[in-house]
Amino acid sequence: MKTFFEFIEYIILTSIFIFGLCGCSPVGDDTSNNIISIAAVGDVNFGSDYPYNAVPSRDKKNLFDACRKIIMSADISFCNLETALCNGGKPAKKYGSKGIFVFRAPCEFSEILAETGFDVVSVANNHIRDFGFYGEQQTKRSLKENNIQYLSIDGETAEFQIRETKIIFVGFSAGLRKRSIINPESVFNEIKLLSDKSDILVVSFHAGAEGEDAIHTKNRTESYLGENRGNPVFLAHGAIDNGADLVLMHGPHVPRGVEVYRERFIAYSLGNFLNYGWKLNRYSKIAPLLWINLYPDGKPASVIIYSFIQNRPGFPEFDRQNQAYKLIKDLTQKDISTGGFQFSDQ
């Protein structure tokens, strides 16, 4: 495998490259060039202890063993936390209705996230209030106690100072609360304001339809169970037009293609990464980990796709078949223009 420095030299001479790796070694970061490394994964869900206990017990400390070294090596590591982390509480949704799920895991799982190396999570999604305001506040409190920043649809953003570069993360989701993607004008206005306050602005969207049939990226409004889940292409392009430097999307529970638009990188769906105890199909079990190297001005230097797979009971393991990389490459070539970058199978 080439060293990170060889990657950078090669990229400068050619164009942006996307590499697929299934090995366990992180690529590191080149501080002499002020490259900022961001490791990003999709949905993390520790099962649920409601209505019956189905969360990991004895093996919970080992859930991220296969990827911990990579996640801890990045300047900033991100995931979408697709559950409430709270002790007790009453469900705010009617569990058991068609397509309705409620997720709750004990607060101690915030410590697992911190020990794995996650620095920031999005709670701007449709499950943060599965156990109402109580569950949301306990989740935020437990994350804060473990020094994990979070993005919410209530106004919280995350800020990092990496060497000389100020980086802000902001998250948006569907629904009727603040920071809703159904009000794109408001979304784009906030992005513009935050862009003026940061060197690099990372925008997280919980958007798009769900399920195996939602694997393709289409430039149209999507829905799930009658809820408007936004037009992912319109949202991503609009975010960059208004100052975003990196767009990370999650919500469909399957990976989607990637794009470089106006010299900025977009991941249209990071898919699932850890879904403990849940039934996973051929696409939802594929678990990409994206290592995104950015220049201080927000332009992508390179992207590495590490391939993981969620085997029963649903935690990430190395995938020697490199399925995440192959799937994202195939979907990108089918659904999205690959102008400005190319895939490398080295």
N, C-alpha and C positions, 0 to 999 in steps of 0.2 A: 504494500500500500504506500502511496506517495505521502510524504510528510506534508503538513499544512503549508509550510513555506513554499514547497514545490507547487501546491495547488495555486497559491496566490500569484506566483511568478507566471504560471501558465495562463491564469485568468486575465491578468493585466495585458498579456500579449495577444489574447484572442477575445473572448466574450465571456459572459456569465455562464458557468457550468453548473449542472445539477448532477451530483454523483449519487450512486446507490451503493450503500455498504451494509453488510450483515455481520461484520466483525464487531468486537466489543471495545475497541480502543477509541477514545475521543480524539478529535482532530486538533484540539488545543486552540489557542488564539495567539495572534501575532501582535503583541503590545507595541512593537517598534513601529508598526504601521497604524496603530490605533484601531485595529479591527475590533468590532464589538460582536461577540458570539451570543446568539439566542437559541436555546433549545426549546422546542415547542411540541407539545403533544395535545391530543384531543381530550375526549371525555374520560374522567376518572370517577368511578362509582364503586364504593366498597361493599356493594350488596345492600341489604336493608335489615334492620332488626324489627321492622313492622311489616305485616301483622304477626310475623314469627321471626325468630332470630336466624338470619342467613348472612351474617358477616364473618369474615375470617377471624379465627381466634389464635390457635397455636402458630400459624404460619404468617401472621400479619406483619411481622418484622421483616419478612423475606419477600414481600410482594413485588418489590422493585429491584430485586437483586441483579437481574440481567441488564438493567439500564442505569443503575445508580451511578456508576463511574462516569458515564457520559453526561448525565443530568448535572452532576456536581461539578463538572469541568467547565460548563458554560458560564459566561459572565452573568447571564440571566436565564432562568428556566421557568417555563410557563405551562399551565394546564387549565382546562375547563373543569371545575369541580361540579359534577353533575349530581349533587346530593346535598341534603342538609346534614351538618355535623352537630348533633344536639343529643342531650340525655333526656329522654322523655318527651312530653308534648303530645298534642292531639293533631291528627291529620287535618289539613285544611281543604283537602279534596276528597271526593267520594271514591275511595279505593275500590277497584274491581269493575268500574264502569269501562266501557269499551275504550281501549287505548289510554286509560288513566292509570298512572303508576305514581306511587309516593315512595320517596327514598329517604332513609335516615340511618346514619351510622354514628356511633359514640364520638364525643369530642376528641378522644385520644388519637383519632386518626389524623388530626392536624399535626401531631408530633411525627407520625409516619411520613407525611408529606415533607416536613422540614428536614428530617433525617435523610430523606432521599435527595434533597437539594433543590426543591422547588422554592422559588423566590416570590412568585406572584401567581395567583389563580384568579380566574373569572368566576364570580358568582352571579354574573348578569345572564341568567338563564331561567328556564321555566320550572326548575326544581328547588331553587333556593328557599321558596316559601311553601314547600310541601307540608311543613309543620308550622305554618303561619309566621307571624312576626317574631314569636318566641324562638322558633327554630333558626330563623335568619340571624337574629342577634346573637344566639349562642354560637353559630357558625363563625360569625365575624370575630367574636371575642376569642374563640379558641385559635383562630388563625393568627390574630394579633399577638396572643400570648406566645406563639411559636415563631414570631418575627416573619410571618408570611404576609405580604401585602395582597390586597384583593381589589378587583374591579367590580363595581355594583351598578345597578340601574338607579341607585339613590343618590349618586353624586361622587362616590369615592373613585379616585384614580390612584395609580402607583407611580412613584418617581424613583429613579436610580441615577446615581452619578458614577459613570464608568470612565475612569481616568478623566479626560477633559470633556467628556460628552454627557449631556443631560438627556435622559430618556424618560418619556412619560408613556404609560399604558392607560387606555380607556376602553370600557366595554359597553356594548349595546345589545339589546335583545328585543324580542317581540312582546306584545301585550300592551296594556294601557298605562303603565307606569312611566316614570321619567326615562329618558334615554331609550325611547322605543323606536324601532326601525320602521314602524308604520307612520312615523313623522320624520321623513328623511331631511326635510329642510332644517329642523331643529338639530338633527344628528350632524349634518354638515356644518352648521354654524358653530357647534361646540368643537368640532374637529379643527375648524379654522382658528378658533381662539387658543386651543391647546397647542396647535402647531407653532404659534407665535411665542409660546413659553418654553419650547423644547428644541433640542437639536435633532432628536429622532422621536417621532410619534408613532407608537404601535397601537393599532386599532383592532379590537376583538369584536367580532359579530357572532351572536348565536342566532343563526338564520338558516332558512332553507327547509324543504320538506324532509321527512324522515323515512328510513327504511331502505331495503335492498334496491327498490325501484328509483331511489333518489340519488343514485350514484353519478349521474351525468349533470354537468353544469350547463344551465340554459339561461339565456338572457330574458327572463320573464318572472313575474310574481309567482311565488310558490306558496302552498298552504299545507297545513296538517290538521286534521280533525276540525276543519272549518276555520282555523286561525290563520290570519295573514302572516306568513313567515318571510315576507320581503322578496325582492329581486336581488339575489346575491351579486350579480355582475354590476347592476346599477349601484348598489351600495358600495362595493369595493372600488369601482372606478370613481364614484363620487367622493369617497373618502380621500383617495389620492389626489383628485383634482383640488381638494380643499386643504391639502397639506399633510396627509398621512404618509408615512414612509414605509410601513409594513402592515399588511392586513392579514389577520389570522381568523379563519372562520371555523365554526364547529356547530353541531346541532343535527345534521343528517344521520349521524351514527355510522357512516361509511366514508371512506376517503373519496376525495374528488381531485380533479386536476389542479394545476398551478399555472400562474401567469406572471410575466413581467410586463407591467403597464406603466408607461412613462418613467421607465427606469426604477420602478418600485415593485417589490415582490408581493404576490397574493397567493395564499393557500386557501382554496375554496371550501375545503373541509378537511380537518385533521382526523376525522373519524373517531373511533373509540381507541382508548389505550389500556384502560383497566376497567373491566365490567365484571366484577366478581359475582359468580353464581347465576348469571343470566344466560339465556339461550342466545347463542351467536351464530349468524349465518356465514356464508362463504366470504362475504365482504366485511361484515361488521366485526369479524374476529381479526381482520388485518389491522395492525397497529403501527402506523408510521411514527417515527421520531424525527423531526426536521431540525437540523443544525444549520442555522442561517447566519452567515457572516456578513456584517454590514460595515461599510465605510462610515466615518463620522458624519457624513452628509446624508446618510440614510440609503444610499445606493447599495444594492446587493453585490458582494464580492463573489460569493459562492454559496451553494446550498447542498448539504449532504442529507440524503434520506436514509436513515437507519431502518432496517426492516425487522419488526417484531411481529409475533403472532400470539393471540390469546387462546391458549388451549385450556380445557377444563381444569380447574373451576373458573378461569377467566383472568389470569394475570399475565403480563407480557413476558415472552421468552424469545430468544434470538431465533430468527427465521432464516435458515441457511438457503432457502429457496428464493429469498429476496423479493417476496411477493408484494410488499408495500411499494417498493421502488418501481417494480414492473407495472403494477396497477396504475400508479400515479402517472407514470410515463405514458402508458397506453391511453388513459383518459384525457391527458393533456393533448396528445396528438389528435384525438378524435373530437374533442369538444372545444379546444382553445388554440389560438395561434401561439406558436412557440417562438415568435420573433424576439430577438434580443438575448436568447440563451439557447443552449443545447444540452441534451442529456449525454452523459458519458458512462458507459458500462464498465469502466475500469474497476 
